Amino acid sequence: MTGPREGPVASIAFATRLIAGGIFIAFGAGKFLNHGAELASFQAYGLPSPDLFVSAIGALEIVGGAALVLGLGTRVAAAALAGDMVVAFAVSGLARGEIISLTLAPALLLAMVFLLWAGGGRHALEQRLGRAP
């Protein structure tokens, strides 16, 4: 499944990578900077090992967000982050009614599905290294 590398889709993919990547990095960093509050939320979700989950999701969001910004492993990062958003929507959105997970998580999920199709778009490091599928 290869997406367009030229034209408006490539430009939209570039913008999507930067915006979504920045959001993921910010939320991932928040899981470490506000660890206590995040831990309390994850405990309320009833997840096993909430401390491990907070750290693992924080790391996924930082690393995945950075991969998106750089355009390196875009489709792999988008797939992992899409899974993150499905779980966020289900666990904190639908189950607990948290507005951020009912609004931002579905929007980010759609952005990740788009990047799975389109790839990294313009200025993706993976294209410069000749690794884009």
C-alpha positions as CSV (number, residue, x, y, z in Angstrom):
1,M,0.0,0.0,0.0
2,T,1.9,3.0,-1.2
3,G,0.5,6.5,-1.0
4,P,1.2,9.4,-3.2
5,R,4.6,11.1,-2.9
6,E,3.9,14.2,-4.8
7,G,1.1,16.8,-5.0
8,P,-1.3,17.9,-2.4
9,V,-1.6,14.6,-0.6
10,A,2.2,14.7,0.1
11,S,1.9,18.2,1.5
12,I,-1.1,17.2,3.7
13,A,0.8,14.2,5.0
14,F,3.7,16.4,5.9
15,A,1.5,18.8,7.8
16,T,-0.3,15.9,9.5
17,R,3.0,14.4,10.6
18,L,4.2,17.6,12.1
19,I,0.9,18.5,13.9
20,A,0.1,15.0,15.2
21,G,3.7,14.3,16.1
22,G,3.9,17.4,18.2
23,I,0.6,16.5,19.9
24,F,1.9,13.0,20.7
25,I,5.2,14.3,22.0
26,A,3.4,16.8,24.3
27,F,1.0,14.3,25.7
28,G,3.8,11.7,26.1
29,A,6.0,14.2,27.9
30,G,3.0,15.0,30.2
31,K,2.9,11.4,31.3
32,F,6.4,11.9,32.8
33,L,6.2,15.5,33.9
34,N,2.8,15.0,35.6
35,H,3.4,11.4,36.5
36,G,1.4,11.4,39.7
37,A,-1.8,12.8,38.1
38,E,-1.4,10.4,35.1
39,L,-0.9,7.5,37.4
40,A,-4.1,8.3,39.3
41,S,-5.9,8.4,36.0
42,F,-4.5,5.1,34.9
43,Q,-5.4,3.6,38.3
44,A,-9.0,4.8,37.8
45,Y,-9.1,3.1,34.4
46,G,-8.5,-0.3,36.2
47,L,-5.5,-1.2,34.1
48,P,-3.1,-3.7,35.6
49,S,0.3,-2.2,36.5
50,P,-0.8,1.4,36.0
51,D,2.7,2.7,36.7
52,L,4.1,0.6,33.9
53,F,1.3,1.6,31.6
54,V,1.9,5.3,32.1
55,S,5.6,5.0,31.4
56,A,5.1,2.7,28.4
57,I,2.4,4.9,26.8
58,G,4.4,8.0,27.5
59,A,7.5,6.5,25.8
60,L,5.4,5.3,22.9
61,E,3.9,8.7,22.4
62,I,7.3,10.5,22.6
63,V,9.1,8.1,20.4
64,G,6.2,7.6,18.0
65,G,5.6,11.4,17.9
66,A,9.3,12.0,17.1
67,A,9.2,9.4,14.4
68,L,6.3,11.2,12.8
69,V,7.9,14.6,13.0
70,L,11.1,13.2,11.4
71,G,9.2,11.1,8.9
72,L,11.2,8.0,9.9
73,G,9.2,4.8,10.1
74,T,6.0,6.8,9.5
75,R,3.7,3.9,8.9
76,V,5.0,1.8,11.8
77,A,4.7,4.8,14.1
78,A,1.2,5.6,12.8
79,A,0.1,2.0,13.4
80,A,1.3,1.9,16.9
81,L,-0.1,5.4,17.7
82,A,-3.5,4.4,16.1
83,G,-3.6,1.5,18.6
84,D,-2.9,3.9,21.4
85,M,-5.8,6.1,20.3
86,V,-8.2,3.2,20.0
87,V,-7.4,2.2,23.6
88,A,-7.6,5.8,24.8
89,F,-11.0,6.3,23.1
90,A,-12.3,3.1,24.6
91,V,-10.8,3.2,28.1
92,S,-10.9,6.8,29.0
93,G,-13.4,8.2,26.4
94,L,-16.3,5.7,26.2
95,A,-15.8,4.1,29.6
96,R,-15.1,7.3,31.6
97,G,-16.5,10.1,29.5
98,E,-13.2,12.1,29.4
99,I,-13.7,14.8,26.8
100,I,-10.2,14.8,25.5
101,S,-10.4,11.1,24.7
102,L,-13.8,11.5,23.1
103,T,-12.6,14.3,20.8
104,L,-8.8,14.4,20.3
105,A,-8.3,10.6,20.3
106,P,-10.7,10.0,17.3
107,A,-9.2,12.9,15.4
108,L,-5.6,11.6,16.0
109,L,-6.8,8.1,15.0
110,L,-8.1,9.4,11.7
111,A,-4.8,11.2,11.2
112,M,-2.9,8.0,11.8
113,V,-5.1,6.0,9.4
114,F,-4.4,8.7,6.8
115,L,-0.6,8.4,7.4
116,L,-0.9,4.6,7.1
117,W,-2.2,5.2,3.6
118,A,-0.2,8.2,2.5
119,G,3.1,7.6,4.2
120,G,5.3,10.4,5.4
121,G,4.7,12.8,2.5
122,R,7.1,15.7,1.8
123,H,10.3,16.1,3.6
124,A,10.1,12.7,5.2
125,L,13.5,11.4,6.4
126,E,12.6,7.9,5.3
127,Q,12.4,9.1,1.7
128,R,15.8,10.9,1.8
129,L,17.3,7.6,3.1
130,G,15.5,5.6,0.4
131,R,13.5,3.6,2.9
132,A,10.0,4.7,2.1
133,P,7.8,1.9,0.7
